[in-house]
Amino acid sequence: MSAILVPAPDAARPDSDGRHAHLEAVRAGRVASVHSWELVTSVDGPGTRMTLFLAGCPLRCQYCHNPDTWQQRDGIPTEIDDVLARLRRYLPVFKATGGGLTISGGEPMQQPAFVTRLAREAKELGIHVALDTSGNLGRNASDALLDDLGMVLLDVKSGLPDTYREVTGRELQPTIDFGDRLAAKGVPVWIRFVLVPGLTDAPDNVEAVADIVERWPNVARVEVLPFHQMGTSKWERLGIDYALADVQPPDADLVESVRDRFRARGLQTF
């Protein structure tokens, strides 16, 4: 995997006189609050991809490795034309590798007008578009947006409602509802499940995730992602209490045993 993490383009933040024009641009999907972008291979979808991280997220996942994306106000106002210009530069790479654009966050559906417009513009350029989402704000995704997506990376953070609430501070049902919509429309989906010892690894929770995922025939693969501590420094820098500071990553045997639970359902699992 190769990656280049770059802050969003430096843009002037609107002053009080320009606030109305800025809000109109946001409503029209011409401007978004962007955290950063990253050029990656073999993650966030097929091929080489430009992953655009939008700022703002309603979830407060205990294991989040990018808590600096939580607040939408902390991002940089970025015009859609700037993003499209960058995408055009990578068109030869996308075509050669079967890659494209992944819109991530934070939670991208917190800025649905921009995501909808960007997905349409990118698709018209012949670029494969993936949406990386928790599904918590899936109600913000129009059918028109879903029609423009090549795939969705859907985070199913837990299968039991109480565990999901403990992990994220939010409810599980919106993710299930969004997954049902994707299945009904036949949008290809990659599922992501983060395995955290003592938090998400309980056998009944894993089986509940598998029960949810198994109902969706459009799921192309399941990724069981081992918990890691690479985001710890961000929590410390932001002065946020990090409840998982003493949790060790799962060992290889545990990871494989959980993957085997999904494989037993006939799901391609990594």
Residue pairs with C-beta under 8 A, 6 or more apart in sequence:
1 40
1 41
1 42
1 43
2 39
2 40
2 41
3 38
3 39
3 40
3 41
4 38
4 39
5 36
5 37
5 38
6 36
6 37
6 38
7 36
7 76
8 34
8 35
8 36
8 37
8 75
8 76
8 78
9 34
9 76
9 78
9 82
10 76
11 76
11 77
11 78
11 79
11 82
12 77
13 76
13 77
14 21
14 22
14 77
22 31
22 77
25 31
25 79
26 32
26 111
26 113
26 114
27 113
28 113
28 117
29 80
29 113
29 114
29 115
29 116
29 117
29 118
30 79
30 80
30 114
30 117
31 77
31 78
31 79
31 80
31 114
32 54
32 75
32 77
32 78
32 80
32 111
32 114
32 115
32 118
33 54
33 55
33 56
33 72
33 73
33 74
33 75
33 76
33 77
33 78
33 111
34 52
34 53
34 54
34 55
34 75
34 76
34 77
34 78
34 83
35 53
35 54
35 55
35 66
35 68
35 69
35 74
35 75
35 76
35 105
35 106
36 53
37 50
37 51
37 52
37 53
37 86
38 50
38 51
38 53
39 48
39 49
39 50
39 51
39 90
40 48
40 49
40 51
41 47
41 48
41 49
41 97
41 99
43 49
44 51
44 102
44 104
44 130
44 132
44 153
45 99
45 100
45 102
45 128
45 130
45 150
45 151
45 153
45 190
46 98
46 99
46 100
46 128
47 94
47 97
47 98
47 99
47 100
47 128
48 90
48 93
48 94
48 96
48 97
48 99
49 94
49 99
49 100
49 101
49 102
49 130
50 86
50 87
50 90
50 100
50 101
50 102
51 101
51 102
51 103
51 104
51 132
52 83
52 101
52 102
52 103
52 104
52 118
53 66
53 69
53 104
53 105
53 106
54 69
54 75
54 103
54 104
54 105
54 106
54 107
54 108
54 110
54 111
54 114
54 115
55 69
55 71
55 72
55 73
55 74
55 75
55 76
55 105
55 106
56 69
56 70
56 71
56 72
56 75
56 105
56 106
56 107
56 110
56 111
57 69
57 70
57 105
57 106
57 107
57 110
57 134
58 107
58 110
58 136
58 137
58 170
59 107
59 134
59 136
59 157
59 168
59 169
59 170
60 70
60 168
60 169
61 157
61 167
61 168
62 166
62 167
62 168
62 196
62 199
62 243
62 244
63 167
63 194
63 196
63 199
63 227
63 244
64 70
64 231
65 228
65 230
65 231
65 234
66 106
66 231
66 234
67 231
67 234
67 235
67 238
67 240
68 74
68 234
68 238
69 75
69 105
69 106
70 106
72 106
72 110
72 111
75 106
80 114
80 117
80 118
80 121
83 118
84 118
84 121
84 122
84 125
87 101
87 122
87 125
87 127
88 125
91 125
91 126
91 127
93 99
94 100
94 101
94 127
94 128
95 126
98 128
99 128
100 122
100 127
100 128
100 129
100 130
100 150
101 118
101 122
101 127
101 128
101 129
101 130
102 129
102 130
102 131
102 132
102 153
103 115
103 118
103 119
103 129
103 130
103 131
103 132
104 132
104 153
105 132
105 133
107 133
107 134
107 136
107 137
108 115
108 131
108 132
108 133
109 115
109 131
109 133
109 136
109 137
109 138
109 140
109 141
110 137
110 140
112 137
112 140
112 141
112 142
112 145
115 131
115 141
115 145
116 142
116 144
116 145
116 148
118 129
119 129
119 131
119 145
119 148
119 149
120 144
120 145
120 148
122 129
122 148
123 129
123 148
128 150
128 151
129 148
129 149
129 150
130 149
130 150
130 151
130 152
130 153
131 141
131 145
131 149
131 151
131 152
131 153
132 152
132 153
132 155
133 152
133 153
133 154
133 155
133 178
134 154
134 155
134 157
134 168
134 175
135 154
135 155
135 156
135 174
135 175
135 176
135 177
135 178
135 179
136 168
136 170
136 171
136 174
136 175
137 174
138 174
138 175
138 177
138 178
138 181
139 174
139 177
139 178
141 178
141 181
143 185
146 181
146 182
146 185
146 187
147 185
149 187
150 188
151 187
151 188
151 189
151 190
151 220
152 182
152 187
152 188
152 189
152 190
153 189
153 190
153 192
154 175
154 178
154 179
154 182
154 189
154 190
154 191
154 192
155 175
155 191
155 192
155 193
155 194
156 175
156 179
156 191
156 192
156 193
156 209
156 212
156 213
157 164
157 167
157 168
157 175
157 193
157 194
157 200
158 164
158 166
158 167
158 168
158 172
158 200
158 205
158 208
158 209
159 172
159 205
159 206
159 207
159 208
159 209
159 210
159 211
159 212
160 172
160 204
160 205
160 208
161 171
161 172
161 173
163 199
163 200
163 202
163 205
164 170
164 171
164 172
164 175
165 171
165 172
166 199
167 196
167 199
167 200
176 212
179 189
179 212
179 213
179 216
180 215
180 216
182 189
182 216
182 218
183 189
183 215
183 216
183 217
183 218
186 218
187 218
188 218
188 220
189 216
189 218
189 219
189 220
190 219
190 220
190 221
190 222
190 223
191 213
191 219
191 221
191 222
191 223
192 222
192 223
192 225
193 200
193 209
193 222
193 223
193 224
193 225
194 200
194 225
194 226
194 227
195 201
195 224
195 225
195 226
195 227
195 250
195 254
195 255
195 258
196 227
196 244
196 247
196 250
197 227
197 247
197 248
197 249
197 250
197 254
198 247
199 227
199 244
199 247
200 206
201 250
201 254
201 258
203 261
206 258
206 261
207 261
210 261
210 262
210 265
210 267
213 219
213 222
213 262
213 265
213 267
214 265
214 266
214 267
219 267
220 268
221 267
221 268
221 269
221 270
222 259
222 262
222 267
222 268
222 269
222 270
223 269
223 270
224 255
224 258
224 259
224 262
224 269
224 270
226 249
226 250
226 255
227 244
227 247
227 249
227 250
228 249
229 244
229 245
229 247
229 249
232 242
232 245
235 241
235 242
236 242
250 258
259 269
259 270
260 269
262 269
263 269
